[in-house]
């Protein structure tokens, strides 16, 4: 059986990214390497990881598209559930996230809002599905 264990975001500054997620969403730091080129956050069943651009480039010989702030986000999102969508949205913005969509209630009753993190990655902040 295959298990989804982690997502790695390629970023310019691992420590800065870890600190943003700690302050904006309350996740706990699992580790940052002594080289400061890789780090992980405890975020539930799946770990959010960060690798710096140099490490990512060493893994992918053909390169990759770097996520950037103030550009349209990639067609993928990190989804964070909470009972307090508006509060978490506001906290993320206060810590440096870019607001994209304020909270809306979907036809099925779910509250949903969107921000871009400090690296330009898309984050959905939403209430749990019933």
PyMOL commands that set and color helices and strands:
alter all, ss='L'
color gray80, all
select helices_A, chain A and resi 14-25+53-59+85-94
alter helices_A, ss='H'
color red, helices_A
select strands_A, chain A and resi 6-11+28-32+38-42+47-52+77-81+98-105+111-116+122-126
alter strands_A, ss='S'
color yellow, strands_A
deselect
rebuild
show_as cartoon
